[in-house]
Amino acid sequence: MEQEELTAYDKLNVLIIDDQVLVQNVIKSALLELGIVNIKYAENSYYALRLCEQTLFHVVICAFNVKSDKDGFHLLEELKFKRYVTKCTVLIFLSAETSEDLVNSIVELQPDDFWVKPLNSKHVQTRLPLTLEVKRTLFNVYQAIDRQDYSKAVYFAERHLLNPALSKYHLQMKRLKGECLLNLREFADAAVYYDTLLQNHKLSWAYLGYIKALLQQDKLAEIQTLLQQLTDKTDTRFATYDMLAHYYIGKQDYEQAYEEIKKATRLAPRNIERNKRLLDLARLNHDHIGQYQATIAMAKHAKNSIHDSPLLRLNVVRAGIDYATTLEKADAVKVLSQSDLLLTELEKQLPLAAQLKDQLLVVRARLHTAREERSKAEGIVDNQVSLRPGTSVEDNLDKVKALHELGRREDAVSLLDAIKRQISGTGLTNQVVGKYIEQEAAERSAVHFTPQQLNRMAVEFFKRNKFHAALNSLEQAFSLTPNNMSVALNILKVLVALRGQEALDEGHIALAKSLQQQLQHADLDAEQQEKFAEYQQQLQATLG
């Protein structure tokens, strides 16, 4: 696309993606009044993509709700990925919905404008020429950004800023210049630039650029008050949480990173890459229900998008089994039944079942083990599954779990060593996954059973008054599920019983105090609160 193409309205190619004929007609009428005649329409994403293959569109107007296939967010994501839409394209988003999570998702895609339905011709005739004028005036800046030549983009922006005739575009130029400084990783210069800008312009995007520049320089302490202010504001809280998540991952504070990314994901749930980071951090933090919910969200939001894959649905089954092994039997049965239904659906889909044969077999074996159908699981692992590592880290991890759950610890640890060698690179995702693999290797070497198996063993030990053995099993279970307050309460119950036999030692007292503090801040139901109060009272004399 060239700058001149945005000048002559009668030469502009416009694509309207909306399944409502009334909306199409309103926009068409307004465009014709402006002298724009080359207009194409698409009522679904499939046809929009076909049109973009055939025509270079200067203006793309896309609705959020698009009939039958993918939503506007994932359609625009795909259009950008395939370079049908670039920074030089005029991109306008349409929606009748203005919820915070939708607006946050739209902002991530950086459209040039956002039109709220219902539309009228006057609105279109006013807004579109203004957007076109900005795009045309700053075209060389946008073009340099498209080519990732950020130094040239800064040069062009600074030249434009010296031209008083372009003063009404100066804020857009300043914003683009700041973004380019961040992309060039000139964080010290960017911080000074944004700080100076904020002296005269209290703009949300300038505040966000400023804190990003400071976080990249590890100056968190300097902006604590500002961070609180930004997380209190609707238009900045999402981006602030997202930046904080990246910051804490870089600092290897994975617990805090997880807290921040949960907030960011709730505020903008459609971004699949963020959901992947959420999943990785959930696993690393032993949040099994969070892991399960993250896989469900990914499968839901990725449907019909460029991210869609049967492996996402298989990951729901895998996470469901992981989650079930931490639950009491009745709750585990429900989750395993849901997992079985989804797995059976995948097994029936040909040729998918042939392509994923090994992965499906491993998951089926794990499901049998979780249902205490050990012989069926062993039959699959012994006769149908190769123990050699494959190319996928996730597939290999699932093999590790299948082997470990069957008590084949040495095979599991050996395979984990092979997985460690697969993790390479220095990106944040690889960093989190690498840490998770290290954690898995340590835990599966030290702990030989699942949390569910350990809890059942503890019950049997407790019935026979073998309180030390019961305590050991529960401590191992709690090391694998440190957010499970039922296990924490069971440990206190065992300590109360043990105190009836002998004096608690320093280690027992320290454990009880630590659990007491954790339970005091946990979200307990009425029954759990009652048990906690009872155990506290019985241990009060010992704990002081």
N, C-alpha and C positions, 0 to 999 in steps of 0.2 A: 504494500500500500504506500502511496505517495501523498505528500501534503496537499498537492493540488486537487486530489480526488475528493477532499472534504469541502472544497469551495463551491463547486457547481451542484446545486440541489438536484437538478434534473439528471445528474450522472450518479447520484448516490444509490447504492444498493442497500435496501433495508429489509431485515428479517424480523417478522413478528411471530413469537412463539407463544400461543395462547389458545386454549380450546373453547373459549367463549366467543361466539360470533359477534355479539354486541360489542365486546372490547375491541375485536379486530376492526369492526366498522368505525368505531369512534376514532381509533388511531389512524386508520386509512383516510378518513375524511380530513383530519387535521393535517396529515402529511401531504395530501393532494393540494390543500390550501397553501401549503408552503412551497409547492412546486416540486415535491418529491413524487416521482411516478414509478420508479423501479422497486416495487414492494412485493415481497413473497410472504406466504403464511404457512405456518406449521402448527397443527393442533396436537402433535405429540413429539416426543423426543426423537423417535426413530426417523420421522420425516425431516425434522430439523437437521439432524446429522447428515442425512442424504443431501439436503439442499446445500449445506456448507461444503460438502465434497465437490459440488458443481460450481459454486459461486463464491467469490470473495465479497463478503458483506462489510460495508463501512459502519453500519449501525445494526446492533442486535438488541431487540427489546424482548425480554424473556419473563414469562410469568412463573411464579413459584409452583402453583398447582397446574400440572400438565397432565392431560388425560392419559390413563392406562399404563404408562410405563414408569419412568423415573421422574422425580421432582425436579424443579428448576435448579436447585442447588447442585445436584449431581450432574445435571445436563451442562450447566455452565462450567463445572469442574472439568468435564470431559472435553468441552469445546476449547477450554484453555490448554488442556493437556495435548490436544491434537493440533494446537496452534491455529485453529479456526478463529479464535478470538485472542487478540494480543493487546498490549497497552495502547496501541494506536487505534484500536477499534473503539467506537462509542458503544458502551455497554450499559444498558438500562434494565433494572429489575422491577418487575411488577408484582404486587401482592395486595390482597384485601386484608391480610393478616399482618399485624404489627407487634406480635409478641416479642419479648426480649430475646428468646432463644433464636427466633427466625432472623431478627435484625442482626444479632451477633454473627450468625452464619453468613448472612449477606455481606456484612462488613469484611469478613475474611476473604471474600472473593473480589473485593475492591471494585464494585461497579462505579460508573461515572455518575449515576443518579439512581434514585429509588422512587418510583411512582406508586402511590397508594390508590387502589381501586375504591370506589368507582371513579373512572376517568371522565374528563370532559375535554372537548376539542381545544378550548382556550388554554388549559393547563399544558397540553402537548405542544401547542404552537408557541407557548412562552418558554417552556423548559428546554425543548430540544435544540433550538437555535443557540441558546446560551451554552449548552454542553458542547455542541459542535464548534463553537467559536473558541472555547478553552482548548479543546483537543487540537484544533488547527493551529492556534497560536503557539502552543507548547509542543508541537509535533516532534521537533528534533530532540527534545528531552525524552519524550516517551519512546521514540525510536531507539535512542541510545540505551535506555533501560531494557527494552526488548532484547537488545543484543548483549545485555549484561556488561555494557561498557559504562560503568558508573562514573568513572573519572570524566568522560566526555559529557555525560549527563549533567554533572556538577558544573562543568565549564559553560554549557549552554544555559543552564539555569541562572548562573551568575551574570552572564551577559544580558539576559532578559531583565534581570533585576536592576541593571544600570539604566534601563530604558524607561523614563517617566511616562511615556505613552502607554506602557503596559502595566501601569500601577494597579489596575483592578484585578490583574492576574497574579500579583506578587505573592499572595498567601499560598496559592496553589504551587507556585515555583518554590517557595520556601519549604513547603511540605515535601516536595519531590527531592529537593536538595538534602534535607535531613535524612530521608529514607536511603538515599544514595551513600551518604557518609556512613550510615550503619552497615549497609551492604559491603562497603569497602573496609569495614572493621576498624575504622578510624574513630574509636570510641571516645577518646579524650577530646578530640576536636568536635565530635558530635555533641558531647555533654556541654561544652562551652557554647556551641551554636544554639542548642535548644534553651539553655539557661538565658542567653541573651534575648532570644526570641520571646521567652515567657515574660520578660520585663514589660513588654507592650501588648502581648497577645496571650490571653489566658485560654488557650485552646486545648481541647482534650488530646488531640493527636500530638501536640507539642509536649504535653506532660508525659504521654506514653513513650515518646521518643527519648525524652530526658531520662526517665527511669530505666529504659532499656540500656542506654549508654552507660549509666552508672552501675547497673547490675553486672554488665559485662566487665566492668573494672573492679568488681567485688566491693562495691561501696554501699552495701545494703544498710548499714547503720546510719548513713547520712540521710536516708529517705524514708525512714520508718513512718513519720507523721504523714508525709505525702502519700505513701502507699495506703495508709488507712483511709485517707480522703478519697483516693481513686477507687478503692474497693467499695466505698459507700455510694458511688455514683453509677447510675445505670449504664451510661455510655462508655465507661472506662473499666468497670469491674472485671468483665470477662478477659480483656486483653491483659490486665494486670495479673490476674490469677495464672494465666497461661505463661506469662514471662517468669513469674515466680516459680512455677513448676520446672521450667528449663533451668533456672538458676540453681535450685536445690538439687536437681539431678547432677549438674556440674560439680556441686559441692559434696556429692555422694551422701546427702541427707535424704535418703529415699523415703523415709516415713513422712517428712514434711512435704516432699515433692508429691507424694501420693495425695495428701490432703489438698494441696493446691490444684492438682490436675482434676480431682473429683469435682471441685467447684467450677473449674473452667469447662469441663465436659457437660455438666448439667446446664450451663448457660449457652452452650453451642454444641449440641449433641450430634450433628451430622458429619463432622470431620472424622474420617475413618483413621487417619494417621494418629490423631490425638487419642482415639479410642484404643488403638494398639498400644500406645504408651501407657494408657490407663490400665490395660490388661497386664502388661509387663510389671507395672508397679504394684498392682493388686497381688500378683503371684509372689513377688519379692517380699511383700509385707504380710504374707500368709492370710490374706483376706479372701477366703474361698467363696463366700457369697458374692463379694465384689468382683471376683474373677468370673464367676458364672454369669452375673448380670452384664459384665462388659462384653462377653462373647455373644450374648443374646442381642445386645444393642448393636454390635458390629454387624451381625447377620441381618438384623432388621434394617439398619440405615444403609447398608451397602447394596441392598436388593436392587438389581437392574442397573447398578452403577458400574464404573470401570473397575471398582474394587470387588465386585461380586464374584464369589467362588464357592463351590460346594465345601471347600475346606473350612470356610467360616462356619457352616452349619455343623461340620464334624467337630470343630473346636467347641461348639456348644455342648455336644455330647461329652467330650473329654472333660470340660470344666464341670459338667453336671456330675460325672463320676467322682472327680476330685472333691467336689462339695459334699456329695453323699457320704463319702468316707469319714466326714467330720460330724455327721448327724446321728441322733438317736434313731433306732431302727424304724419306727413308724414314719418319721420325716424322710429318712433315707429312701424308703420304699417308694414314696411319692416322686422324688426327684429321679430315681432310677427308672421308674415307669415312663416318665416324660422323655428321658434320655433314650430308652429303648424304642419308643415310638418314632423319634426322629432318626435314630440309627437304622431302623427297619425301612423307613422311607428312602434313605440314602442307598441302602442295599438293593432296593428294587429298581433304582434308576439306572438303566443301561443306556450307553456304555460306561456311565460314571462308575458303576460298581466294579467294572474291569480295570478302569484306570486307577482306582483307589483301593484295589483289592487288599494289599498288605495293610494299609492304614485301617481299613474297616475291620479286618480280622483282629488286629491288635486291640482296637476299641471294643470289639465284641468279647474278646477274652477278658478284658478289664471289667466289663459289665458282668460277666459270669462270676468273676472273683468277688466283686462287690456284693453280689447276691448269694455268696457262699456256695457257688456251684463250681468248686475247685477243679473237679475232674474234667468238666467241660472246658474250662480255661486252659488247663494243662494240655488237653488234647489239641487245642488250636495252636498253642505256643510250641509244643513239641513237634507237631507234624506239618504245620502250614506257615509258620512265621520264621523268616531268616533273622538271626541275631546280629548279622553284620550291619554296621551303620549305613544309613542311606544319605542322600544329599540334603534332606530337610532336617533342620534342628528340631522343629516341633514334632515331626514323626519319630525321630530318635528318642526324644524325651518321653513320648508316650510308650515306646518300647521299654524304656528304663522303668517306668511306673508299673507296666505289666509284669516285668520280671521281679521287681521288688515286692509287689503285692503277693506274688506267689512264693516269696521267701528265697528267691535266687539272687541274693545280695551281691555275690562276686560278679556275676554276669552283668548286673545292673550298674555296678561301680565301674567296671571295665568299659561299658558303653558310654558312661558319663565322661570318662577320660577322652574318648574319641570325640564327643560333642564339644568339649573344651577347645579342641584344636580347630573346630569349625567356626568358632566365634572370632572374628577378626575386625579390624577397623577401630577407629577412635570416636565414632559418632555416639550421641547420647543413647540411641536405641541399643546399639551394640554394648554400650557400657552397662545398661540395666540388665540386658539379657545375660551378659557375661557374669554379672554378680549373682543373678538367679541360678545360673548353672553351678557356680561355686557353692552356693548355699545348698542346692539339691545334692551335690556330691558329698558335702560334709554331713548333711542330715541322713542321707540314705546309707552312709557308711556307719554312722553311729546308732541309728534307730532302724530296727529290723521289721517294724510293723506299721500299719496305717493307724491313724488316730482312732478309728472305729474299733479296730482289733485291740488296740491298747486299752481302750475304755472297757471293753468286754472282759479283758484279762483282769483289769483292776476290780471289776465287780466280783469276779470269782475269788480273787485273793481276799477281798474285803469280807465276803461271806465266810471264809475260813479263818478270819481274824489274822491274816497275814498282811498287817498294815504297812510294813516297810515295802513289801513287794508291790502292794496296791499303789503306794505313794510313788514308787519308781516308775510304774507304768503310766500313771497320770501325769507325772512331770514330763515324761517323754511325749505324751499326747499333747500337752500344753506347749511344748517347744515347737510342735508342728502347727498348732492352732492357738497362737497366743491371744487371739481376740475372742475365744470361746469361753464365755462366762460360766457356762454349765460345767466345764472341766475345772475352772478355777474354784467353783463352789464345791465340787467333789473333792478337790485337794484339801480344802478347809475341813470338809466332813471327815476325811481320813486323819487329818492332824488332830481333830477333836477326839476321835477314837483312840489314836496312838497315845495321846496325853493321858487317857484313862489307864493305859498300861505302864507308861514310863514317862519320865520328864523329857520334854522336848529339848533338843540340843540347839546350839546357836544357829545352825543352818536351817532347822525347822522354823525357828522364830523369825528369822530374816525372810524366809519364804512366805510365812503367814502375813507378815507386815506388808510385804510387797503386793500380795494378792488383795489384801484388805484395801490398800490404797487404790489399786486398779478397779476394784469392784465399787468403791465409793463414787467413782466418776463414770461408771458404766450405765448403760440404759437397761435396767433390769425390769422384768415383769413382776407382777404382784407376788407370785409364788417364789421367785428368786429372791426378791427383797425380804420375804419372810424367813427364808433359809439363811440368808446372809446375816440378818439380825440375830438369829438363833446361834449361829456359829461364832459371831463376834462376842456375844454374851458368854459363851462357854469358854472362849479363849482369852477373855479379858484379863483374868488374873495373871495369865502367863505372859501376855504381850505387854501389859502395863498401860 
